[in-house]
Amino acid sequence: MKEKNSDPLIDVNQLKVGMFIHLDLGWMSHPFPLSSFKLSSEDQLVVLRRLGLTQVRWSPGKSDLKLEGEALAPAAPREAQTAEMSPEDLAREARRLALQAQRDALALCEKQYGEAGKAFNMVMELVPKQPVMAREQSEALTAALLDKMLIEGDLNIRLLSEGAGDRVTAHALNVSIISLLLGRAFGMSRDEMMDLGVGALMHDVGKSELPARLRHRDDSFTAVETQTYQSHVAKGVAIAQSMAMSPGPLLVIAQHHENADGSGFPQKLNMDRMSAAARIVALVNRFDGLCNPVQISRSLTPHEALSLMFAQGRNRFDSTMLNAFIRMMGVYPPGSIVQLTDDRYAIVDAVNSSRPLKPKVLVHDAKVPREEALILNLEEQPDLGIRRSLKAQQLPRAALDYLSPRARVAYFFESAGPITVSGELAA
């Protein structure tokens, strides 16, 4: 941290592509994936000027150029370095770079997810004491997520590691992130997406007023306990009103347990009486509840959850949204355990919605240490596909240890193309 603070300040209008800069702003105050990164395009310079900043800090030693008048450090041309390498060395170097890019992409997603988790926890701490400020912060978090989704081209939905935070935070983020991605797929406007995101983040806010043991539905509940559990919807609406929440997110909170066929609660509304945002959140909430129940032993794999929702719950959901959700998540969503057509075992790491049957997978290979395993893009492997989905307990022990399926599933998003912002994780 001391080294970062010693970096010199520079006027924003002197910035150039190639400079490594640090924004002394919160993650929610700018649209970039990280607060420390190397400028890679003129568009980023335009965005920086629009933020209203006059100066930022920059790191000369991490930059690809110096200010005018300063000497450039000599660097050996890349071509000269690679020309002297043997084919074996070139292959090793290519693998090293691919592995580093893979780690960087995951680290970026996990860093952003961690920042979003902290912001959500801050919102929840503010709810009982400063409800209006809590609403403002929930809007700021939603806006930050939307800003980071505003990239050209497709977004991958990818699996994160175990460090996804507590279940309440992970559930709120999973539901909000996936709901926003589905809203994006439907072409919702910015205002509609804001309502959707705030409502998704806060859909379970009423549970904060329930006894801990009644916050999650259980088949063993008595009629009275079930009624108490279901009261979290009305309590959530009352809390949201104290937060001065607008009608859009209020409807999401009020209707996130309603079903398209009128079998939900508390008002038994059918699809025609539910808002579009509420229909999205009801769908995503159910999916995450199946994948991440309170009792981990009852969890379904993401593929199983989708299959169950399609087979048994088609009437419960807006069929257009359910079909779009399956296309977006892929037939084998991230976290699904699969066997490939060449008999190898794998875990789905990321999905590009344009090729739902061809996700990116981490493959069990006894000859490669797990920490050096490359993610295989099945889209680039025309002769290789997925044969079947499996439960973790169906894996041979060696494959189970290698693939290490997550006890809880957490998702974030990343560009389907190359990462355009080179970021450095802050200590």
Contacts in CASP RR format, 6 or more apart in sequence:
PFRMAT RR
TARGET T0000
AUTHOR 0000-0000-0000
METHOD contacts of the structure
MODEL  1
MKEKNSDPLIDVNQLKVGMFIHLDLGWMSHPFPLSSFKLSSEDQLVVLRR
LGLTQVRWSPGKSDLKLEGEALAPAAPREAQTAEMSPEDLAREARRLALQ
AQRDALALCEKQYGEAGKAFNMVMELVPKQPVMAREQSEALTAALLDKML
IEGDLNIRLLSEGAGDRVTAHALNVSIISLLLGRAFGMSRDEMMDLGVGA
LMHDVGKSELPARLRHRDDSFTAVETQTYQSHVAKGVAIAQSMAMSPGPL
LVIAQHHENADGSGFPQKLNMDRMSAAARIVALVNRFDGLCNPVQISRSL
TPHEALSLMFAQGRNRFDSTMLNAFIRMMGVYPPGSIVQLTDDRYAIVDA
VNSSRPLKPKVLVHDAKVPREEALILNLEEQPDLGIRRSLKAQQLPRAAL
DYLSPRARVAYFFESAGPITVSGELAA
1 427 0 8 1.000
4 22 0 8 1.000
4 36 0 8 1.000
4 57 0 8 1.000
4 59 0 8 1.000
4 426 0 8 1.000
7 22 0 8 1.000
7 57 0 8 1.000
7 58 0 8 1.000
7 59 0 8 1.000
8 57 0 8 1.000
8 58 0 8 1.000
8 60 0 8 1.000
9 55 0 8 1.000
9 56 0 8 1.000
9 57 0 8 1.000
9 58 0 8 1.000
10 19 0 8 1.000
10 21 0 8 1.000
10 55 0 8 1.000
10 56 0 8 1.000
10 57 0 8 1.000
10 58 0 8 1.000
10 67 0 8 1.000
11 54 0 8 1.000
11 55 0 8 1.000
12 48 0 8 1.000
12 49 0 8 1.000
12 52 0 8 1.000
12 53 0 8 1.000
12 54 0 8 1.000
12 55 0 8 1.000
12 56 0 8 1.000
13 49 0 8 1.000
14 67 0 8 1.000
15 21 0 8 1.000
15 39 0 8 1.000
15 45 0 8 1.000
15 48 0 8 1.000
15 56 0 8 1.000
15 58 0 8 1.000
16 39 0 8 1.000
16 45 0 8 1.000
16 65 0 8 1.000
17 39 0 8 1.000
17 40 0 8 1.000
17 41 0 8 1.000
17 42 0 8 1.000
17 44 0 8 1.000
17 45 0 8 1.000
18 38 0 8 1.000
18 39 0 8 1.000
18 40 0 8 1.000
18 63 0 8 1.000
18 64 0 8 1.000
18 65 0 8 1.000
19 38 0 8 1.000
19 39 0 8 1.000
19 58 0 8 1.000
19 63 0 8 1.000
19 64 0 8 1.000
19 65 0 8 1.000
20 36 0 8 1.000
20 37 0 8 1.000
20 38 0 8 1.000
20 39 0 8 1.000
20 58 0 8 1.000
20 59 0 8 1.000
20 61 0 8 1.000
20 62 0 8 1.000
20 63 0 8 1.000
20 422 0 8 1.000
20 424 0 8 1.000
21 36 0 8 1.000
21 37 0 8 1.000
21 38 0 8 1.000
21 39 0 8 1.000
21 56 0 8 1.000
21 57 0 8 1.000
21 58 0 8 1.000
21 59 0 8 1.000
22 35 0 8 1.000
22 36 0 8 1.000
22 56 0 8 1.000
22 57 0 8 1.000
22 58 0 8 1.000
22 59 0 8 1.000
23 29 0 8 1.000
23 30 0 8 1.000
23 32 0 8 1.000
23 35 0 8 1.000
23 36 0 8 1.000
23 53 0 8 1.000
23 56 0 8 1.000
24 35 0 8 1.000
24 56 0 8 1.000
24 57 0 8 1.000
25 35 0 8 1.000
25 51 0 8 1.000
26 35 0 8 1.000
27 35 0 8 1.000
27 112 0 8 1.000
27 115 0 8 1.000
27 116 0 8 1.000
27 119 0 8 1.000
27 144 0 8 1.000
28 115 0 8 1.000
28 119 0 8 1.000
28 140 0 8 1.000
28 141 0 8 1.000
28 143 0 8 1.000
28 144 0 8 1.000
29 51 0 8 1.000
29 140 0 8 1.000
29 144 0 8 1.000
30 47 0 8 1.000
30 51 0 8 1.000
30 147 0 8 1.000
31 47 0 8 1.000
31 144 0 8 1.000
31 147 0 8 1.000
31 148 0 8 1.000
31 150 0 8 1.000
32 44 0 8 1.000
32 47 0 8 1.000
32 148 0 8 1.000
32 421 0 8 1.000
33 108 0 8 1.000
33 112 0 8 1.000
33 148 0 8 1.000
33 419 0 8 1.000
33 421 0 8 1.000
33 423 0 8 1.000
34 108 0 8 1.000
34 111 0 8 1.000
34 112 0 8 1.000
34 421 0 8 1.000
34 423 0 8 1.000
34 424 0 8 1.000
34 425 0 8 1.000
34 426 0 8 1.000
35 426 0 8 1.000
36 423 0 8 1.000
36 424 0 8 1.000
36 426 0 8 1.000
37 421 0 8 1.000
37 422 0 8 1.000
37 423 0 8 1.000
37 424 0 8 1.000
38 62 0 8 1.000
38 63 0 8 1.000
38 64 0 8 1.000
38 421 0 8 1.000
38 422 0 8 1.000
38 423 0 8 1.000
39 45 0 8 1.000
40 420 0 8 1.000
40 421 0 8 1.000
40 422 0 8 1.000
41 420 0 8 1.000
44 421 0 8 1.000
48 56 0 8 1.000
60 66 0 8 1.000
60 67 0 8 1.000
60 70 0 8 1.000
61 73 0 8 1.000
62 424 0 8 1.000
65 72 0 8 1.000
66 72 0 8 1.000
66 73 0 8 1.000
82 90 0 8 1.000
82 93 0 8 1.000
85 93 0 8 1.000
95 374 0 8 1.000
98 374 0 8 1.000
99 372 0 8 1.000
99 374 0 8 1.000
101 419 0 8 1.000
102 374 0 8 1.000
102 375 0 8 1.000
104 419 0 8 1.000
104 423 0 8 1.000
105 158 0 8 1.000
105 414 0 8 1.000
105 419 0 8 1.000
106 158 0 8 1.000
106 160 0 8 1.000
106 161 0 8 1.000
107 425 0 8 1.000
108 414 0 8 1.000
108 419 0 8 1.000
108 423 0 8 1.000
109 158 0 8 1.000
109 160 0 8 1.000
109 412 0 8 1.000
109 413 0 8 1.000
109 414 0 8 1.000
110 160 0 8 1.000
110 161 0 8 1.000
110 163 0 8 1.000
110 412 0 8 1.000
111 425 0 8 1.000
112 148 0 8 1.000
112 412 0 8 1.000
113 160 0 8 1.000
113 164 0 8 1.000
113 173 0 8 1.000
113 410 0 8 1.000
113 412 0 8 1.000
114 165 0 8 1.000
116 141 0 8 1.000
116 144 0 8 1.000
116 145 0 8 1.000
116 173 0 8 1.000
117 165 0 8 1.000
117 169 0 8 1.000
117 173 0 8 1.000
119 137 0 8 1.000
119 140 0 8 1.000
119 141 0 8 1.000
119 144 0 8 1.000
120 141 0 8 1.000
120 169 0 8 1.000
120 172 0 8 1.000
120 173 0 8 1.000
120 201 0 8 1.000
121 169 0 8 1.000
122 137 0 8 1.000
123 134 0 8 1.000
123 137 0 8 1.000
123 138 0 8 1.000
123 141 0 8 1.000
123 201 0 8 1.000
123 202 0 8 1.000
124 134 0 8 1.000
124 205 0 8 1.000
124 208 0 8 1.000
126 133 0 8 1.000
126 134 0 8 1.000
126 137 0 8 1.000
127 134 0 8 1.000
127 205 0 8 1.000
127 208 0 8 1.000
127 239 0 8 1.000
127 243 0 8 1.000
128 208 0 8 1.000
131 239 0 8 1.000
131 242 0 8 1.000
131 243 0 8 1.000
131 244 0 8 1.000
132 243 0 8 1.000
132 244 0 8 1.000
134 243 0 8 1.000
135 198 0 8 1.000
135 240 0 8 1.000
135 243 0 8 1.000
135 244 0 8 1.000
135 245 0 8 1.000
138 198 0 8 1.000
138 201 0 8 1.000
138 202 0 8 1.000
138 243 0 8 1.000
139 194 0 8 1.000
139 198 0 8 1.000
141 201 0 8 1.000
142 176 0 8 1.000
142 180 0 8 1.000
142 193 0 8 1.000
142 194 0 8 1.000
142 197 0 8 1.000
142 198 0 8 1.000
142 201 0 8 1.000
143 194 0 8 1.000
145 176 0 8 1.000
145 177 0 8 1.000
145 180 0 8 1.000
145 197 0 8 1.000
146 180 0 8 1.000
146 190 0 8 1.000
146 193 0 8 1.000
146 194 0 8 1.000
148 413 0 8 1.000
149 155 0 8 1.000
149 180 0 8 1.000
149 181 0 8 1.000
149 184 0 8 1.000
149 413 0 8 1.000
151 415 0 8 1.000
151 420 0 8 1.000
153 415 0 8 1.000
153 416 0 8 1.000
153 417 0 8 1.000
154 352 0 8 1.000
154 353 0 8 1.000
154 354 0 8 1.000
154 415 0 8 1.000
154 416 0 8 1.000
154 417 0 8 1.000
155 181 0 8 1.000
155 184 0 8 1.000
155 353 0 8 1.000
155 413 0 8 1.000
155 414 0 8 1.000
155 415 0 8 1.000
155 416 0 8 1.000
156 350 0 8 1.000
156 351 0 8 1.000
156 352 0 8 1.000
156 360 0 8 1.000
156 413 0 8 1.000
156 414 0 8 1.000
156 415 0 8 1.000
156 416 0 8 1.000
157 178 0 8 1.000
157 181 0 8 1.000
157 328 0 8 1.000
157 329 0 8 1.000
157 333 0 8 1.000
157 334 0 8 1.000
157 350 0 8 1.000
157 351 0 8 1.000
157 353 0 8 1.000
157 411 0 8 1.000
157 412 0 8 1.000
157 413 0 8 1.000
158 334 0 8 1.000
158 349 0 8 1.000
158 350 0 8 1.000
158 351 0 8 1.000
158 360 0 8 1.000
158 411 0 8 1.000
158 412 0 8 1.000
158 413 0 8 1.000
158 414 0 8 1.000
159 334 0 8 1.000
159 335 0 8 1.000
159 347 0 8 1.000
159 348 0 8 1.000
159 349 0 8 1.000
159 350 0 8 1.000
159 406 0 8 1.000
159 409 0 8 1.000
159 410 0 8 1.000
159 411 0 8 1.000
160 410 0 8 1.000
160 411 0 8 1.000
160 412 0 8 1.000
161 406 0 8 1.000
162 406 0 8 1.000
162 407 0 8 1.000
162 408 0 8 1.000
163 410 0 8 1.000
164 170 0 8 1.000
164 408 0 8 1.000
164 410 0 8 1.000
165 410 0 8 1.000
167 292 0 8 1.000
167 294 0 8 1.000
167 408 0 8 1.000
168 204 0 8 1.000
170 292 0 8 1.000
170 408 0 8 1.000
170 410 0 8 1.000
171 204 0 8 1.000
171 288 0 8 1.000
171 289 0 8 1.000
171 292 0 8 1.000
172 200 0 8 1.000
172 201 0 8 1.000
172 202 0 8 1.000
172 203 0 8 1.000
172 204 0 8 1.000
173 201 0 8 1.000
173 410 0 8 1.000
174 284 0 8 1.000
174 288 0 8 1.000
174 292 0 8 1.000
174 409 0 8 1.000
174 410 0 8 1.000
174 411 0 8 1.000
175 200 0 8 1.000
175 201 0 8 1.000
175 203 0 8 1.000
175 281 0 8 1.000
175 284 0 8 1.000
175 285 0 8 1.000
175 288 0 8 1.000
176 197 0 8 1.000
176 199 0 8 1.000
176 200 0 8 1.000
176 201 0 8 1.000
177 411 0 8 1.000
177 412 0 8 1.000
177 413 0 8 1.000
178 284 0 8 1.000
178 287 0 8 1.000
178 288 0 8 1.000
178 329 0 8 1.000
178 411 0 8 1.000
179 196 0 8 1.000
179 197 0 8 1.000
179 200 0 8 1.000
179 277 0 8 1.000
179 280 0 8 1.000
179 281 0 8 1.000
179 284 0 8 1.000
180 193 0 8 1.000
180 196 0 8 1.000
180 197 0 8 1.000
180 200 0 8 1.000
181 328 0 8 1.000
181 413 0 8 1.000
182 280 0 8 1.000
182 283 0 8 1.000
182 284 0 8 1.000
182 321 0 8 1.000
182 324 0 8 1.000
182 325 0 8 1.000
182 328 0 8 1.000
183 192 0 8 1.000
183 193 0 8 1.000
183 196 0 8 1.000
183 280 0 8 1.000
184 193 0 8 1.000
185 324 0 8 1.000
185 327 0 8 1.000
185 328 0 8 1.000
185 353 0 8 1.000
186 276 0 8 1.000
186 321 0 8 1.000
186 324 0 8 1.000
188 196 0 8 1.000
188 276 0 8 1.000
192 276 0 8 1.000
192 277 0 8 1.000
195 246 0 8 1.000
195 248 0 8 1.000
195 249 0 8 1.000
195 252 0 8 1.000
195 277 0 8 1.000
196 249 0 8 1.000
196 252 0 8 1.000
196 277 0 8 1.000
196 280 0 8 1.000
196 281 0 8 1.000
197 249 0 8 1.000
197 277 0 8 1.000
198 245 0 8 1.000
198 249 0 8 1.000
198 252 0 8 1.000
199 245 0 8 1.000
199 248 0 8 1.000
199 249 0 8 1.000
199 252 0 8 1.000
199 253 0 8 1.000
199 277 0 8 1.000
199 281 0 8 1.000
200 252 0 8 1.000
200 277 0 8 1.000
200 280 0 8 1.000
200 281 0 8 1.000
200 284 0 8 1.000
202 236 0 8 1.000
202 240 0 8 1.000
202 245 0 8 1.000
202 249 0 8 1.000
202 253 0 8 1.000
203 252 0 8 1.000
203 253 0 8 1.000
203 256 0 8 1.000
203 281 0 8 1.000
203 285 0 8 1.000
204 232 0 8 1.000
205 236 0 8 1.000
205 239 0 8 1.000
205 240 0 8 1.000
205 253 0 8 1.000
206 232 0 8 1.000
206 233 0 8 1.000
206 235 0 8 1.000
206 236 0 8 1.000
206 239 0 8 1.000
207 215 0 8 1.000
207 232 0 8 1.000
207 235 0 8 1.000
208 239 0 8 1.000
209 232 0 8 1.000
209 235 0 8 1.000
209 236 0 8 1.000
209 239 0 8 1.000
210 228 0 8 1.000
210 229 0 8 1.000
210 231 0 8 1.000
210 232 0 8 1.000
210 235 0 8 1.000
211 228 0 8 1.000
214 221 0 8 1.000
214 225 0 8 1.000
214 228 0 8 1.000
214 229 0 8 1.000
215 229 0 8 1.000
215 232 0 8 1.000
216 229 0 8 1.000
216 293 0 8 1.000
216 294 0 8 1.000
217 226 0 8 1.000
217 229 0 8 1.000
218 225 0 8 1.000
218 294 0 8 1.000
221 229 0 8 1.000
230 257 0 8 1.000
230 265 0 8 1.000
230 266 0 8 1.000
233 253 0 8 1.000
233 254 0 8 1.000
233 256 0 8 1.000
233 257 0 8 1.000
233 265 0 8 1.000
233 266 0 8 1.000
234 266 0 8 1.000
236 253 0 8 1.000
237 250 0 8 1.000
237 253 0 8 1.000
237 254 0 8 1.000
240 249 0 8 1.000
240 250 0 8 1.000
240 253 0 8 1.000
241 250 0 8 1.000
245 253 0 8 1.000
248 275 0 8 1.000
248 277 0 8 1.000
249 277 0 8 1.000
251 274 0 8 1.000
251 275 0 8 1.000
251 277 0 8 1.000
251 278 0 8 1.000
252 275 0 8 1.000
252 277 0 8 1.000
252 278 0 8 1.000
252 281 0 8 1.000
254 267 0 8 1.000
254 278 0 8 1.000
255 267 0 8 1.000
255 269 0 8 1.000
255 274 0 8 1.000
255 275 0 8 1.000
255 278 0 8 1.000
255 282 0 8 1.000
256 278 0 8 1.000
256 281 0 8 1.000
256 282 0 8 1.000
256 285 0 8 1.000
257 264 0 8 1.000
257 265 0 8 1.000
257 266 0 8 1.000
257 282 0 8 1.000
257 285 0 8 1.000
258 264 0 8 1.000
258 265 0 8 1.000
258 267 0 8 1.000
258 268 0 8 1.000
258 269 0 8 1.000
258 274 0 8 1.000
258 278 0 8 1.000
258 282 0 8 1.000
259 270 0 8 1.000
259 282 0 8 1.000
259 315 0 8 1.000
259 316 0 8 1.000
259 317 0 8 1.000
260 270 0 8 1.000
260 271 0 8 1.000
260 274 0 8 1.000
260 279 0 8 1.000
260 315 0 8 1.000
260 316 0 8 1.000
260 317 0 8 1.000
260 318 0 8 1.000
260 319 0 8 1.000
261 270 0 8 1.000
261 271 0 8 1.000
261 315 0 8 1.000
261 316 0 8 1.000
262 268 0 8 1.000
262 269 0 8 1.000
262 270 0 8 1.000
262 271 0 8 1.000
263 315 0 8 1.000
263 316 0 8 1.000
264 316 0 8 1.000
271 279 0 8 1.000
271 318 0 8 1.000
274 282 0 8 1.000
279 317 0 8 1.000
279 318 0 8 1.000
279 321 0 8 1.000
280 321 0 8 1.000
282 317 0 8 1.000
283 309 0 8 1.000
283 317 0 8 1.000
283 318 0 8 1.000
283 321 0 8 1.000
283 322 0 8 1.000
283 325 0 8 1.000
284 325 0 8 1.000
286 309 0 8 1.000
286 316 0 8 1.000
286 317 0 8 1.000
287 302 0 8 1.000
287 305 0 8 1.000
287 306 0 8 1.000
287 309 0 8 1.000
287 325 0 8 1.000
287 329 0 8 1.000
288 409 0 8 1.000
289 305 0 8 1.000
290 299 0 8 1.000
290 300 0 8 1.000
290 304 0 8 1.000
290 305 0 8 1.000
290 308 0 8 1.000
290 309 0 8 1.000
291 299 0 8 1.000
291 300 0 8 1.000
291 301 0 8 1.000
291 302 0 8 1.000
291 305 0 8 1.000
291 408 0 8 1.000
291 409 0 8 1.000
292 299 0 8 1.000
292 408 0 8 1.000
292 409 0 8 1.000
293 299 0 8 1.000
296 407 0 8 1.000
296 408 0 8 1.000
299 407 0 8 1.000
299 408 0 8 1.000
300 308 0 8 1.000
301 335 0 8 1.000
301 336 0 8 1.000
301 337 0 8 1.000
301 389 0 8 1.000
301 390 0 8 1.000
301 391 0 8 1.000
301 392 0 8 1.000
302 329 0 8 1.000
302 332 0 8 1.000
302 333 0 8 1.000
302 334 0 8 1.000
302 335 0 8 1.000
302 336 0 8 1.000
302 348 0 8 1.000
302 409 0 8 1.000
303 331 0 8 1.000
303 332 0 8 1.000
303 333 0 8 1.000
303 336 0 8 1.000
303 338 0 8 1.000
303 389 0 8 1.000
304 389 0 8 1.000
304 391 0 8 1.000
305 333 0 8 1.000
306 326 0 8 1.000
306 329 0 8 1.000
306 330 0 8 1.000
306 331 0 8 1.000
306 333 0 8 1.000
309 316 0 8 1.000
309 317 0 8 1.000
309 322 0 8 1.000
310 322 0 8 1.000
310 326 0 8 1.000
314 322 0 8 1.000
326 356 0 8 1.000
327 353 0 8 1.000
327 356 0 8 1.000
328 353 0 8 1.000
328 356 0 8 1.000
329 351 0 8 1.000
329 353 0 8 1.000
329 356 0 8 1.000
330 351 0 8 1.000
330 353 0 8 1.000
330 356 0 8 1.000
330 357 0 8 1.000
330 359 0 8 1.000
331 356 0 8 1.000
331 357 0 8 1.000
332 338 0 8 1.000
332 348 0 8 1.000
332 351 0 8 1.000
332 357 0 8 1.000
332 359 0 8 1.000
332 386 0 8 1.000
332 389 0 8 1.000
333 348 0 8 1.000
333 351 0 8 1.000
334 348 0 8 1.000
334 349 0 8 1.000
334 350 0 8 1.000
334 351 0 8 1.000
334 359 0 8 1.000
334 409 0 8 1.000
334 411 0 8 1.000
335 347 0 8 1.000
335 348 0 8 1.000
335 349 0 8 1.000
335 405 0 8 1.000
335 406 0 8 1.000
335 409 0 8 1.000
336 347 0 8 1.000
336 348 0 8 1.000
336 389 0 8 1.000
337 345 0 8 1.000
337 346 0 8 1.000
337 347 0 8 1.000
337 348 0 8 1.000
337 389 0 8 1.000
337 390 0 8 1.000
337 391 0 8 1.000
337 392 0 8 1.000
337 394 0 8 1.000
337 395 0 8 1.000
337 403 0 8 1.000
337 405 0 8 1.000
338 345 0 8 1.000
338 346 0 8 1.000
338 347 0 8 1.000
338 348 0 8 1.000
338 361 0 8 1.000
338 386 0 8 1.000
338 387 0 8 1.000
338 388 0 8 1.000
338 389 0 8 1.000
338 390 0 8 1.000
339 345 0 8 1.000
339 346 0 8 1.000
339 386 0 8 1.000
339 387 0 8 1.000
339 388 0 8 1.000
339 390 0 8 1.000
340 346 0 8 1.000
340 361 0 8 1.000
340 363 0 8 1.000
340 384 0 8 1.000
340 385 0 8 1.000
340 386 0 8 1.000
340 387 0 8 1.000
341 384 0 8 1.000
341 385 0 8 1.000
341 386 0 8 1.000
341 387 0 8 1.000
342 384 0 8 1.000
343 387 0 8 1.000
344 363 0 8 1.000
344 364 0 8 1.000
344 365 0 8 1.000
345 363 0 8 1.000
345 364 0 8 1.000
345 390 0 8 1.000
345 395 0 8 1.000
345 396 0 8 1.000
345 399 0 8 1.000
345 403 0 8 1.000
346 361 0 8 1.000
346 362 0 8 1.000
346 363 0 8 1.000
346 364 0 8 1.000
346 376 0 8 1.000
346 403 0 8 1.000
347 361 0 8 1.000
347 362 0 8 1.000
347 403 0 8 1.000
347 405 0 8 1.000
348 359 0 8 1.000
348 360 0 8 1.000
348 361 0 8 1.000
349 359 0 8 1.000
349 360 0 8 1.000
349 361 0 8 1.000
349 362 0 8 1.000
349 375 0 8 1.000
350 359 0 8 1.000
350 360 0 8 1.000
350 375 0 8 1.000
350 414 0 8 1.000
351 359 0 8 1.000
351 360 0 8 1.000
352 358 0 8 1.000
352 359 0 8 1.000
352 360 0 8 1.000
352 379 0 8 1.000
352 416 0 8 1.000
354 416 0 8 1.000
355 379 0 8 1.000
357 378 0 8 1.000
357 385 0 8 1.000
357 386 0 8 1.000
358 377 0 8 1.000
358 378 0 8 1.000
358 379 0 8 1.000
358 385 0 8 1.000
359 378 0 8 1.000
359 386 0 8 1.000
360 375 0 8 1.000
360 376 0 8 1.000
360 377 0 8 1.000
360 378 0 8 1.000
361 375 0 8 1.000
361 376 0 8 1.000
361 378 0 8 1.000
362 373 0 8 1.000
362 375 0 8 1.000
362 376 0 8 1.000
362 403 0 8 1.000
363 373 0 8 1.000
363 376 0 8 1.000
364 398 0 8 1.000
364 399 0 8 1.000
364 402 0 8 1.000
364 403 0 8 1.000
365 373 0 8 1.000
366 398 0 8 1.000
366 402 0 8 1.000
368 374 0 8 1.000
370 402 0 8 1.000
370 404 0 8 1.000
373 402 0 8 1.000
376 384 0 8 1.000
378 384 0 8 1.000
378 385 0 8 1.000
378 386 0 8 1.000
392 400 0 8 1.000
392 405 0 8 1.000
395 403 0 8 1.000
395 405 0 8 1.000
END
